[in-house]
């Protein structure tokens, strides 16, 4: 197993050593069982009538309950539309899971960009809390 070196406390860059990235490894296997179980619990909370699909009204009502004063209907509708890939005004379990994975990819890509801006083109987010050198690179001056 390749050990990564944290770059968070340093402004150093990564120097060449090998290939494959943390991001690629993180999504090879998809979601683990505990993540799927947690997602299913969240899906079931939104699927108020338990018909196996989340309707826009269910989504709006649960978002309103969860977020109270911070609730923004426009944001809730936008998020719902992003998940409703079939455009049938319902989000299935499959669409929900795929939507979460897309959001995770986008979030990690944003973190990777921040790491690269701070530490150079061979740095990336470790998937948890720090910037690390990509596999095949080590902390160096360039």
C-alpha positions as CSV (number, residue, x, y, z in Angstrom):
1,X,0.0,0.0,0.0
2,X,1.4,3.4,-0.9
3,X,1.7,5.8,2.0
4,X,0.7,9.3,1.2
5,X,2.3,12.4,2.8
6,X,0.1,15.2,4.0
7,X,0.7,18.6,2.5
8,X,-1.8,20.5,4.7
9,X,0.8,22.0,7.1
10,X,3.2,22.6,4.3
11,X,3.4,24.8,1.2
12,X,5.6,22.3,-0.6
13,X,4.9,20.7,-3.9
14,X,4.9,17.1,-5.0
15,X,7.8,15.6,-7.0
16,X,7.5,12.7,-9.5
17,X,7.7,9.2,-8.3
18,X,4.8,6.9,-9.8
19,X,1.2,7.1,-11.0
20,X,-2.4,6.3,-9.7
21,X,-4.3,8.9,-7.7
22,X,-6.2,8.7,-4.4
23,X,-9.4,9.9,-6.2
24,X,-9.3,7.1,-8.6
25,X,-8.9,4.6,-5.8
26,X,-11.6,6.1,-3.7
27,X,-14.3,5.5,-6.3
28,X,-13.1,2.1,-7.8
29,X,-15.4,0.2,-5.4
30,X,-18.2,2.6,-5.2
31,X,-20.0,3.1,-1.9
32,X,-19.4,0.7,1.0
33,X,-22.2,-1.0,2.8
34,X,-22.5,1.5,5.7
35,X,-22.6,4.4,3.2
36,X,-25.4,2.6,1.2
37,X,-27.3,1.9,4.5
38,X,-27.0,5.6,5.5
39,X,-28.2,6.8,2.1
40,X,-31.1,4.4,2.2
41,X,-32.2,5.7,5.5
42,X,-32.0,9.3,4.1
43,X,-33.9,8.2,1.0
44,X,-36.6,6.5,3.1
45,X,-37.0,9.7,5.3
46,X,-37.7,11.7,2.1
47,X,-40.0,9.0,0.7
48,X,-42.8,9.9,3.1
49,X,-45.5,7.7,1.5
50,X,-43.0,4.8,1.2
51,X,-43.8,4.2,-2.5
52,X,-40.1,3.8,-3.5
53,X,-39.9,7.3,-5.1
54,X,-39.4,10.8,-3.8
55,X,-41.9,13.3,-5.2
56,X,-41.1,17.0,-5.5
57,X,-43.7,17.8,-2.7
58,X,-42.1,15.2,-0.4
59,X,-38.7,16.7,-1.1
60,X,-40.0,20.2,-0.4
61,X,-41.8,19.3,2.8
62,X,-38.8,17.3,4.3
63,X,-36.4,20.1,3.3
64,X,-38.6,22.6,5.0
65,X,-38.8,20.5,8.2
66,X,-35.0,19.9,8.2
67,X,-33.8,23.4,7.4
68,X,-36.5,25.6,9.0
69,X,-35.6,29.3,8.6
70,X,-32.7,28.4,6.3
71,X,-35.1,26.6,3.9
72,X,-34.9,27.9,0.3
73,X,-37.5,26.4,-2.0
74,X,-35.6,27.3,-5.1
75,X,-32.5,25.4,-3.9
76,X,-34.7,22.4,-3.0
77,X,-36.3,22.4,-6.4
78,X,-32.9,22.7,-8.1
79,X,-31.5,19.8,-6.2
80,X,-34.5,17.7,-6.9
81,X,-34.2,18.4,-10.7
82,X,-30.5,17.4,-10.6
83,X,-31.4,14.1,-9.1
84,X,-34.5,13.4,-11.3
85,X,-32.5,12.2,-14.3
86,X,-35.6,10.6,-15.9
87,X,-37.5,13.9,-15.8
88,X,-40.6,12.2,-14.5
89,X,-41.0,14.4,-11.4
90,X,-39.9,11.5,-9.1
91,X,-36.6,10.4,-7.8
92,X,-36.1,6.7,-7.5
93,X,-33.6,5.0,-5.2
94,X,-31.2,4.5,-8.1
95,X,-31.4,8.2,-9.2
96,X,-30.9,9.2,-5.5
97,X,-27.8,7.1,-5.1
98,X,-26.4,8.2,-8.5
99,X,-27.1,11.8,-7.6
100,X,-25.2,11.5,-4.3
101,X,-22.2,9.9,-6.1
102,X,-22.2,12.7,-8.6
103,X,-22.2,15.3,-5.8
104,X,-19.3,13.5,-4.1
105,X,-17.3,13.5,-7.3
106,X,-18.0,17.2,-7.8
107,X,-17.0,18.0,-4.2
108,X,-13.8,16.0,-4.3
109,X,-12.9,17.6,-7.7
110,X,-13.3,21.0,-6.0
111,X,-11.1,20.0,-3.1
112,X,-8.5,18.6,-5.6
113,X,-8.4,21.9,-7.4
114,X,-7.8,23.7,-4.1
115,X,-5.0,21.3,-3.3
116,X,-3.4,21.8,-6.7
117,X,-3.7,25.6,-6.4
118,X,-1.9,25.4,-3.0
119,X,0.6,22.7,-3.6
120,X,1.0,22.2,-7.4
121,X,-0.4,19.9,-10.1
122,X,0.5,16.6,-8.4
123,X,-1.4,17.3,-5.1
124,X,-4.9,16.1,-4.4
125,X,-7.5,15.8,-1.6
126,X,-7.1,12.6,0.4
127,X,-10.9,12.0,0.7
128,X,-11.0,13.0,4.3
129,X,-9.3,16.2,5.4
130,X,-5.9,16.9,3.9
131,X,-4.0,17.5,0.7
132,X,-1.5,14.7,-0.2
133,X,0.8,13.9,-3.1
134,X,-0.7,11.7,-5.8
135,X,0.6,8.1,-5.8
136,X,4.1,8.2,-7.4
137,X,4.9,11.6,-6.0
138,X,6.5,12.6,-2.8
139,X,6.9,15.9,-0.9
140,X,9.6,17.9,-2.5
141,X,10.4,21.3,-3.9
142,X,8.9,20.8,-7.3
